[in-house]
Amino acid sequence: MKPRTLAAEGSPVRQLNALLSRFDPAIRRLVRDARARLRRRLPTAIELVYDNANALAIGFASSERGSDTIVSLAVYARGVNLYFIYGIALSDPHHILLGNGNQGRFVRLESAAMLERPEIDALLTAAIAEGETALPRRGRGYTVIKAVSPRRRSRR
């Protein structure tokens, strides 16, 4: 008998829900609420989903190219980060961005309500403005499953 693959599970949204089902309920709730808030903030963005060995990444992009991702939710077994792909270029007067890599910075999301904080909204506005490819002015975003790793760490 062949193992069941995500492709057999239907639409990309259904596949994403299957990926999220591997996390504890509290993490799932946080991701679903954060996704809904980001979707309202970025209604034309395309959600790019990458399930890799270390995390589940749900990026919000202006196109289906990974390099056009503005911000993503990095979902780990122990928490969720709001990851700014080009965070190093953003002004952070409140010093809330974490990380010291060459490019990205992140904020640990304790709750999805944090996305409503003015300093995080300002970072989102700056990240949108910083993007090389503008978000579509009209239309509705959709979800694309870009990659699913056969190996992954425990999600619980």
C-alpha positions as CSV (number, residue, x, y, z in Angstrom):
1,M,0.0,0.0,0.0
2,K,1.3,3.5,-0.9
3,P,1.8,6.0,1.8
4,R,-0.7,8.9,1.7
5,T,0.7,12.1,0.4
6,L,-0.4,15.7,0.9
7,A,-1.3,16.0,-2.7
8,A,-4.0,13.4,-2.2
9,E,-5.6,15.6,0.5
10,G,-7.1,18.1,-1.9
11,S,-6.9,21.9,-2.0
12,P,-3.9,23.8,-0.7
13,V,-5.9,25.1,2.2
14,R,-6.9,21.6,3.1
15,Q,-3.2,20.6,2.8
16,L,-2.2,23.4,5.1
17,N,-4.8,22.4,7.6
18,A,-3.3,18.9,7.5
19,L,0.2,20.3,8.1
20,L,-1.1,22.4,11.0
21,S,-2.9,19.4,12.6
22,R,0.5,18.1,13.6
23,F,1.0,20.9,16.1
24,D,-0.5,21.2,19.6
25,P,-3.9,22.9,19.8
26,A,-2.6,26.1,21.3
27,I,-0.1,26.6,18.4
28,R,-2.8,25.8,15.9
29,R,-5.1,28.4,17.4
30,L,-2.3,31.0,17.4
31,V,-1.4,30.3,13.7
32,R,-5.0,30.3,12.6
33,D,-5.7,33.7,14.3
34,A,-2.5,35.2,13.1
35,R,-3.2,34.0,9.5
36,A,-6.6,35.6,9.6
37,R,-5.3,38.9,10.9
38,L,-2.5,38.9,8.3
39,R,-4.9,38.0,5.5
40,R,-7.1,41.0,6.5
41,R,-4.0,43.2,6.5
42,L,-2.7,41.8,3.2
43,P,-5.8,40.6,1.3
44,T,-4.1,40.3,-2.1
45,A,-1.0,38.5,-0.8
46,I,-0.3,35.0,-1.9
47,E,0.4,32.5,1.0
48,L,3.5,30.4,0.2
49,V,3.8,27.4,2.4
50,Y,7.0,25.6,3.1
51,D,7.1,22.6,5.4
52,N,10.8,22.0,6.2
53,A,12.7,20.0,8.7
54,N,12.8,22.7,11.4
55,A,9.5,24.7,10.9
56,L,6.4,25.2,8.9
57,A,6.7,28.6,7.2
58,I,3.7,30.4,5.9
59,G,4.9,33.4,3.8
60,F,2.8,36.3,2.6
61,A,4.1,37.4,-0.8
62,S,3.3,39.7,-3.7
63,S,3.9,36.8,-6.2
64,E,4.5,33.0,-6.2
65,R,8.2,33.7,-6.0
66,G,9.7,33.1,-2.6
67,S,11.9,36.1,-3.0
68,D,8.8,38.3,-3.0
69,T,7.8,37.2,0.5
70,I,7.2,40.2,2.8
71,V,6.6,38.5,6.1
72,S,6.0,34.9,7.2
73,L,4.8,33.0,10.2
74,A,7.5,30.5,11.3
75,V,5.7,27.8,13.2
76,Y,7.6,25.7,15.6
77,A,6.5,23.1,18.1
78,R,7.1,25.6,21.0
79,G,6.0,28.8,19.4
80,V,5.4,31.1,16.4
81,N,7.5,33.9,15.1
82,L,6.5,36.7,12.8
83,Y,9.5,36.7,10.5
84,F,10.4,39.7,8.3
85,I,12.3,38.3,5.4
86,Y,14.2,41.6,4.8
87,G,14.1,42.7,8.5
88,I,17.6,44.1,8.5
89,A,16.4,46.9,6.2
90,L,13.6,48.0,8.5
91,S,13.8,50.8,11.0
92,D,13.1,49.4,14.5
93,P,13.0,52.3,16.9
94,H,11.2,50.2,19.6
95,H,13.9,47.5,19.4
96,I,11.4,44.6,19.1
97,L,13.0,42.8,16.2
98,L,15.1,39.8,17.2
99,G,17.8,37.9,15.3
100,N,21.2,38.7,14.0
101,G,21.4,37.1,10.6
102,N,22.4,38.8,7.4
103,Q,18.9,39.5,6.3
104,G,15.9,38.4,8.4
105,R,14.5,39.5,11.8
106,F,11.6,38.3,13.8
107,V,9.1,39.0,16.6
108,R,8.0,36.1,18.9
109,L,4.2,36.0,18.8
110,E,2.7,35.4,22.2
111,S,-0.7,36.0,20.8
112,A,-2.2,37.1,17.5
113,A,-3.4,40.3,19.1
114,M,0.3,41.4,19.0
115,L,-0.2,42.0,15.3
116,E,-2.5,45.0,16.2
117,R,0.3,46.7,18.2
118,P,1.3,50.0,16.5
119,E,5.0,49.2,16.4
120,I,4.3,45.9,14.7
121,D,1.9,47.5,12.3
122,A,4.6,50.0,11.5
123,L,7.1,47.2,10.7
124,L,4.5,45.5,8.4
125,T,3.9,48.8,6.6
126,A,7.6,49.3,6.2
127,A,8.1,45.7,5.0
128,I,5.4,46.2,2.4
129,A,7.0,49.4,1.2
130,E,10.4,47.8,1.1
131,G,9.3,44.9,-1.2
132,E,10.6,44.9,-4.8
133,T,7.4,43.7,-6.2
134,A,4.3,45.5,-5.1
135,L,1.3,43.7,-3.8
136,P,-1.5,43.5,-6.3
137,R,-4.0,46.4,-5.9
138,R,-7.0,44.2,-6.6
139,G,-8.0,40.6,-6.3
140,R,-7.8,38.1,-3.6
141,G,-4.8,36.1,-2.3
142,Y,-4.6,32.4,-2.4
143,T,-2.5,29.6,-0.9
144,V,0.3,27.6,-2.6
145,I,2.0,24.7,-1.1
146,K,5.6,25.2,-2.3
147,A,7.5,22.4,-0.5
148,V,6.8,19.6,1.9
149,S,9.9,17.9,3.5
150,P,9.8,14.2,4.0
151,R,11.9,14.8,7.2
152,R,10.8,17.0,10.0
153,R,11.3,17.5,13.7
154,S,8.5,16.6,16.1
155,R,5.7,19.2,16.0
156,R,4.5,18.5,19.5
